[in-house]
């Protein structure tokens, strides 16, 4: 485990960077839906793409508590930035956990530096929550696999150089680590659509098409022993993704709460600051309480996952509660601000548009409730 002092130093460094570099430009980049290339380069320079990659592979070698601290700070400034790191970290964690020594040595050093960028490719147009309905196919042809199919909701898809891809083989769903050139086309891979979104702007979310794209057998994660086990690999890695979503939600919720409580002390009605009105105080009390609870749940899930224990229930709980909290606090912040909260002059409206992503991303909250319930029934079986 990373010592608390190192973790808090990292958090403070990222917070200062966010306040100095991100907050002044986030609104313009978000409203113009512009990719934040300069900010991403600075994140690379700080080593943020390799937070959890061991030092032996060139990463920072820090724990998940350090990772979620960074994600919260990024999301509090502009949630989209945390998305750049999320799928990259999932790809790296997949290789670290399930890859052979040769695969780790081949891909982790670059991923630790953010060059190449990584992404996760699991969902399909007809296989979102229903991951067992994956139809993307990888056909064995000598020393190669020929991949055909369509993937969707791929964050970083166009700019990524490493894709952790789930495809169906004769043995079942298998995870492939696919190398590609950044850009709209690479070999048999093409970005067929950039998906427009309510929020989460500035970061591409794409549909990718594989048209007889060839990869070597060395691209099978875990080698021959990994054939047919890709879905299990990815679902375990998605525990990190759900903890990331929870940390993002905490960041958005914190930003909404901090804007609301400042505004409540500055805005006066009927001769006194609205913070002195009992109804506003009740809102602030509930907001602050739920924010703290969401952070503690997220930290608990990260601690459990870091220990190596199964964390599907805890990651699901953190993701469920934190995302619902972010949506509620974004809504309450807009209500406290009144009409000005509905305008694009303040970031409150951005929190309101960004928060729903966390309700849906890395498994909808409806699916989370099923995962949590089944896990609890397993634990308390009679």
C-alpha positions as CSV (number, residue, x, y, z in Angstrom):
1,X,0.0,0.0,0.0
2,X,1.2,3.5,-0.8
3,X,1.9,5.5,2.4
4,X,-0.8,8.2,3.1
5,X,1.7,11.1,2.8
6,X,2.8,10.1,-0.7
7,X,-0.9,9.7,-1.7
8,X,-1.9,13.1,-0.4
9,X,1.1,14.8,-2.0
10,X,0.0,13.4,-5.3
11,X,-3.6,14.5,-4.7
12,X,-2.4,18.0,-3.8
13,X,-0.2,18.2,-6.9
14,X,-3.0,17.1,-9.2
15,X,-5.4,19.5,-7.5
16,X,-3.1,22.5,-8.0
17,X,-2.6,21.5,-11.6
18,X,-6.4,21.2,-12.2
19,X,-7.0,24.6,-10.7
20,X,-4.2,26.2,-12.7
21,X,-4.5,24.5,-16.1
22,X,-7.9,22.8,-16.3
23,X,-10.5,25.0,-14.7
24,X,-9.7,28.1,-16.8
25,X,-10.1,26.2,-20.1
26,X,-12.6,23.4,-19.3
27,X,-15.8,25.3,-20.3
28,X,-14.4,26.3,-23.7
29,X,-13.1,22.9,-24.5
30,X,-16.3,21.2,-23.4
31,X,-18.7,23.5,-25.2
32,X,-16.7,23.2,-28.4
33,X,-16.2,19.5,-27.9
34,X,-12.5,19.8,-28.5
35,X,-10.0,17.1,-27.5
36,X,-7.7,18.5,-24.8
37,X,-4.4,17.4,-26.4
38,X,-2.3,19.8,-24.4
39,X,-3.8,18.8,-21.1
40,X,-3.4,15.1,-21.9
41,X,0.3,15.7,-22.7
42,X,0.7,17.3,-19.3
43,X,-1.0,14.4,-17.7
44,X,1.5,12.1,-19.4
45,X,4.4,14.2,-18.2
46,X,3.1,13.8,-14.6
47,X,3.0,10.0,-15.0
48,X,-0.8,9.8,-14.5
49,X,-1.2,7.1,-17.2
50,X,1.1,4.8,-15.1
51,X,-0.2,5.4,-11.6
52,X,-0.9,1.7,-10.9
53,X,1.7,0.2,-13.2
54,X,4.7,-1.2,-11.2
55,X,7.9,0.7,-11.2
56,X,9.7,-2.2,-12.9
57,X,7.7,-1.4,-16.0
58,X,8.2,2.4,-15.7
59,X,5.0,3.3,-13.8
60,X,4.5,5.1,-10.5
61,X,3.7,1.8,-8.8
62,X,1.0,3.4,-6.5
63,X,-2.1,1.8,-5.1
64,X,-5.8,2.1,-6.1
65,X,-6.4,4.6,-3.3
66,X,-3.8,6.9,-5.0
67,X,-5.5,6.3,-8.3
68,X,-9.0,7.2,-7.1
69,X,-7.6,10.3,-5.4
70,X,-6.3,11.5,-8.8
71,X,-9.5,10.5,-10.6
72,X,-11.6,12.5,-8.1
73,X,-9.4,15.6,-8.6
74,X,-9.5,15.4,-12.4
75,X,-13.3,14.9,-12.4
76,X,-13.8,17.8,-10.0
77,X,-12.1,20.0,-12.6
78,X,-13.5,18.4,-15.8
79,X,-14.9,14.9,-15.7
80,X,-13.8,14.1,-19.3
81,X,-10.2,14.1,-18.4
82,X,-10.7,11.2,-16.0
83,X,-12.2,9.2,-18.8
84,X,-9.0,9.4,-20.8
85,X,-7.3,7.5,-18.0
86,X,-10.0,5.1,-17.1
87,X,-10.0,2.7,-20.1
88,X,-6.3,3.1,-20.4
89,X,-5.9,1.9,-16.8
90,X,-8.3,-1.0,-17.4
91,X,-6.2,-2.2,-20.4
92,X,-3.0,-1.9,-18.4
93,X,-4.5,-3.7,-15.4
94,X,-5.7,-6.5,-17.7
95,X,-2.2,-7.1,-19.0
96,X,-0.7,-6.8,-15.6
97,X,-3.1,-9.3,-14.0
98,X,-3.6,-11.8,-16.8
99,X,-0.7,-11.3,-19.3
100,X,2.3,-13.5,-19.7
101,X,5.7,-12.2,-18.7
102,X,6.4,-11.5,-22.4
103,X,3.2,-9.6,-22.8
104,X,3.9,-7.5,-19.8
105,X,7.4,-6.7,-21.0
106,X,6.1,-5.8,-24.4
107,X,3.2,-3.5,-23.6
108,X,3.3,-2.2,-20.0
109,X,6.4,0.1,-20.4
110,X,4.7,2.1,-23.1
111,X,1.3,2.1,-21.4
112,X,3.0,3.4,-18.2
113,X,4.1,6.5,-20.2
114,X,0.7,6.9,-22.0
115,X,2.4,6.1,-25.4
116,X,0.6,4.2,-26.7
117,X,-2.8,5.0,-25.2
118,X,-4.9,2.0,-24.2
119,X,-8.6,1.4,-24.5
120,X,-11.2,-1.2,-23.7
121,X,-13.5,-2.7,-26.4
122,X,-16.2,-4.9,-24.9
123,X,-19.7,-3.5,-25.7
124,X,-21.4,-4.1,-29.1
125,X,-24.5,-2.6,-30.6
126,X,-26.4,-5.8,-29.5
127,X,-24.3,-6.6,-26.4
128,X,-24.1,-3.9,-23.8
129,X,-25.1,-5.2,-20.3
130,X,-25.7,-8.6,-21.9
131,X,-22.0,-9.3,-22.4
132,X,-22.6,-13.0,-23.2
133,X,-24.3,-11.9,-26.4
134,X,-20.9,-10.8,-27.9
135,X,-20.8,-11.6,-31.6
136,X,-17.5,-10.1,-32.7
137,X,-15.6,-13.1,-34.0
138,X,-11.9,-14.1,-34.0
139,X,-11.2,-17.0,-36.4
140,X,-8.0,-18.9,-36.1
141,X,-6.0,-19.0,-39.4
142,X,-2.6,-20.6,-38.8
143,X,-0.5,-18.4,-36.6
144,X,-3.0,-15.6,-36.8
145,X,-6.6,-14.7,-35.8
146,X,-8.9,-12.9,-38.2
147,X,-11.2,-10.5,-36.3
148,X,-14.5,-9.4,-37.7
149,X,-17.3,-7.4,-36.0
150,X,-18.4,-4.1,-34.6
151,X,-17.7,-2.6,-31.2
152,X,-19.3,0.5,-29.7
153,X,-18.9,2.9,-26.7
154,X,-15.1,2.8,-27.1
155,X,-13.6,5.7,-25.2
156,X,-10.1,6.7,-26.6
157,X,-10.9,4.4,-29.6
158,X,-9.6,6.6,-32.3
159,X,-6.4,7.8,-30.5
160,X,-5.6,4.5,-28.8
161,X,-2.7,2.4,-29.9
162,X,-3.6,-0.7,-27.7
163,X,-7.1,-2.1,-27.6
164,X,-8.2,-4.7,-25.1
165,X,-10.8,-6.5,-27.3
166,X,-13.3,-9.2,-26.4
167,X,-14.1,-11.5,-29.3
168,X,-15.6,-14.9,-29.7
169,X,-13.4,-17.8,-30.5
170,X,-14.1,-21.6,-30.7
171,X,-13.2,-21.8,-27.0
172,X,-15.6,-19.0,-26.0
173,X,-15.0,-15.2,-25.4
174,X,-11.3,-14.4,-25.6
175,X,-9.5,-11.2,-24.8
176,X,-7.0,-10.0,-27.4
177,X,-4.5,-7.1,-27.1
178,X,-4.7,-5.5,-30.5
179,X,-2.1,-3.1,-31.6
180,X,-3.2,-0.3,-34.0
181,X,-2.0,3.0,-35.3
182,X,-3.8,6.0,-33.8
183,X,-6.3,7.5,-36.2
184,X,-9.6,6.6,-38.0
185,X,-8.2,3.6,-39.8
186,X,-5.5,1.0,-39.0
187,X,-5.2,-2.3,-41.0
188,X,-8.7,-3.8,-40.9
189,X,-9.9,-1.5,-38.1
190,X,-11.9,1.6,-38.9
191,X,-13.7,4.1,-36.7
192,X,-17.2,4.0,-38.3
193,X,-18.9,6.6,-36.1
194,X,-18.0,9.2,-33.4
195,X,-21.0,9.0,-31.0
196,X,-22.5,12.4,-30.0
197,X,-23.3,12.6,-26.3
198,X,-25.3,14.8,-23.8
199,X,-22.2,15.4,-21.8
200,X,-18.7,13.9,-21.4
201,X,-17.5,16.2,-24.2
202,X,-14.1,16.6,-25.7
203,X,-13.3,12.9,-25.4
204,X,-14.2,10.6,-28.4
205,X,-16.6,7.8,-27.8
206,X,-16.6,5.8,-31.0
207,X,-17.9,2.8,-32.9
208,X,-15.1,0.6,-34.3
209,X,-15.5,-1.9,-37.1
210,X,-13.1,-4.9,-37.6
211,X,-13.1,-6.1,-41.2
212,X,-10.9,-9.3,-41.3
213,X,-8.3,-7.6,-39.2
214,X,-5.4,-9.9,-38.5
215,X,-3.4,-10.3,-35.3
216,X,-0.8,-12.9,-34.2
217,X,-1.5,-15.6,-31.7
218,X,0.7,-13.7,-29.3
219,X,-2.1,-11.2,-29.0
220,X,-4.3,-13.6,-27.0
221,X,-4.1,-12.3,-23.5
222,X,-2.6,-15.0,-21.3
223,X,-1.6,-17.1,-24.3
224,X,-3.3,-20.4,-25.0
225,X,-4.4,-20.6,-21.3
226,X,-6.4,-17.4,-21.9
227,X,-8.5,-18.8,-24.7
228,X,-12.2,-18.8,-23.7
229,X,-11.5,-16.9,-20.4
230,X,-11.7,-13.4,-21.8
231,X,-15.1,-12.5,-20.4
232,X,-13.9,-13.4,-16.9
233,X,-10.7,-11.4,-17.4
234,X,-12.7,-8.3,-18.4
235,X,-15.4,-8.5,-15.8
236,X,-12.7,-8.7,-13.1
237,X,-10.9,-5.7,-14.7
238,X,-14.2,-3.8,-14.8
239,X,-14.2,-3.8,-11.0
240,X,-11.4,-1.2,-11.4
241,X,-13.5,0.6,-14.0
242,X,-16.5,0.7,-11.6
243,X,-14.3,2.1,-8.9
244,X,-13.1,4.7,-11.4
245,X,-16.7,5.6,-12.2
246,X,-17.4,5.9,-8.4
247,X,-14.3,8.2,-8.0
248,X,-15.4,10.3,-11.0
249,X,-18.9,10.6,-9.5
250,X,-17.3,11.7,-6.2
251,X,-15.4,14.4,-8.1
252,X,-18.4,15.7,-9.9
253,X,-20.5,15.6,-6.7
254,X,-17.8,17.5,-4.8
255,X,-17.6,20.2,-7.5
256,X,-21.4,20.6,-7.5
257,X,-21.5,20.7,-3.7
258,X,-18.7,23.2,-3.4
259,X,-20.2,25.6,-6.0
260,X,-23.6,25.3,-4.3
261,X,-22.3,26.0,-0.7
262,X,-20.3,29.0,-1.9
263,X,-23.2,30.4,-3.9
264,X,-25.6,29.9,-1.0
265,X,-23.3,32.2,1.2
266,X,-23.0,34.8,-1.5
267,X,-26.5,35.0,-2.8
268,X,-29.0,37.0,-0.7
269,X,-32.8,36.9,-0.8
270,X,-35.3,38.6,1.6
271,X,-32.4,40.4,3.3
272,X,-30.1,37.6,4.1
273,X,-27.8,35.0,2.4
274,X,-29.9,32.0,1.2
275,X,-27.5,29.8,3.3
276,X,-29.4,31.1,6.3
277,X,-32.7,29.8,5.0
278,X,-33.6,26.5,6.7
279,X,-34.6,24.8,3.5
280,X,-31.3,25.5,1.8
281,X,-29.5,24.3,5.0
282,X,-31.3,21.0,4.8
283,X,-30.2,20.6,1.2
284,X,-26.6,21.4,2.0
285,X,-26.7,19.0,5.0
286,X,-28.0,16.1,2.8
287,X,-25.5,17.0,0.0
288,X,-22.5,17.0,2.4
289,X,-23.5,13.8,4.1
290,X,-24.0,11.9,0.8
291,X,-20.8,13.2,-0.6
292,X,-18.8,11.9,2.4
293,X,-20.6,8.5,2.2
294,X,-19.9,8.2,-1.5
295,X,-16.2,8.9,-0.9
296,X,-16.0,6.3,1.9
297,X,-17.7,3.6,-0.1
298,X,-15.3,4.3,-3.0
299,X,-12.2,4.1,-0.8
300,X,-13.5,0.9,0.8
301,X,-14.0,-0.7,-2.6
302,X,-10.5,0.4,-3.7
303,X,-8.9,-0.9,-0.5
304,X,-10.6,-4.3,-1.0
305,X,-9.6,-4.6,-4.7
306,X,-6.0,-3.6,-3.8
307,X,-5.8,-6.4,-1.3
308,X,-6.5,-8.9,-4.1
309,X,-9.9,-10.0,-2.7
310,X,-13.0,-10.3,-4.8
311,X,-14.6,-6.8,-4.9
312,X,-17.6,-7.1,-7.3
313,X,-20.2,-6.3,-4.6
314,X,-18.2,-3.4,-3.1
315,X,-17.3,-1.9,-6.5
316,X,-20.9,-2.2,-7.5
317,X,-22.1,-0.5,-4.3
318,X,-19.6,2.3,-4.7
319,X,-20.5,2.8,-8.3
320,X,-24.2,2.7,-7.6
321,X,-24.3,5.0,-4.6
322,X,-21.7,7.5,-5.8
323,X,-23.2,7.9,-9.3
324,X,-26.7,8.4,-7.8
325,X,-25.2,10.9,-5.4
326,X,-23.5,12.8,-8.2
327,X,-26.7,13.1,-10.2
328,X,-28.7,14.2,-7.1
329,X,-26.1,16.8,-6.1
330,X,-25.8,18.2,-9.6
331,X,-29.6,18.6,-9.6
332,X,-29.6,20.2,-6.1
333,X,-26.7,22.5,-7.1
334,X,-28.7,23.7,-10.0
335,X,-31.8,24.3,-7.8
336,X,-29.8,26.3,-5.3
337,X,-28.3,28.4,-8.0
338,X,-31.8,29.0,-9.5
339,X,-31.9,30.5,-13.1
340,X,-28.2,31.2,-13.3
341,X,-27.4,27.5,-12.7
342,X,-29.3,26.7,-15.9
343,X,-27.0,29.0,-18.0
344,X,-23.7,28.1,-19.6
345,X,-22.0,30.9,-17.6
346,X,-21.4,28.6,-14.7
347,X,-20.2,24.9,-14.7
348,X,-23.3,23.7,-12.8
349,X,-25.1,22.8,-16.0
350,X,-22.0,20.8,-17.1
351,X,-22.2,18.7,-13.9
352,X,-25.9,18.1,-14.6
353,X,-25.0,16.8,-18.1
354,X,-22.0,14.8,-17.1
355,X,-23.5,13.0,-14.1
356,X,-25.9,10.7,-16.0
357,X,-22.9,9.0,-17.7
358,X,-21.9,7.5,-14.3
359,X,-25.4,6.1,-13.9
360,X,-24.9,4.1,-17.1
361,X,-21.1,3.7,-17.6
362,X,-19.3,0.4,-16.7
363,X,-22.7,-1.3,-16.3
364,X,-26.0,0.5,-15.7
365,X,-27.1,0.9,-12.1
366,X,-29.9,-1.5,-12.7
367,X,-27.3,-4.1,-13.5
368,X,-25.3,-3.0,-10.5
369,X,-28.3,-3.8,-8.2
370,X,-28.5,-7.3,-9.7
371,X,-24.7,-7.9,-9.2
372,X,-24.9,-6.6,-5.6
373,X,-28.0,-8.6,-4.7
374,X,-26.6,-11.8,-6.2
375,X,-23.3,-11.3,-4.3
376,X,-25.1,-10.6,-1.0
377,X,-27.3,-13.7,-1.5
378,X,-24.1,-15.8,-2.1
379,X,-22.5,-14.4,1.1
380,X,-25.6,-14.9,3.2
381,X,-26.7,-18.2,1.7
382,X,-28.8,-20.3,4.2
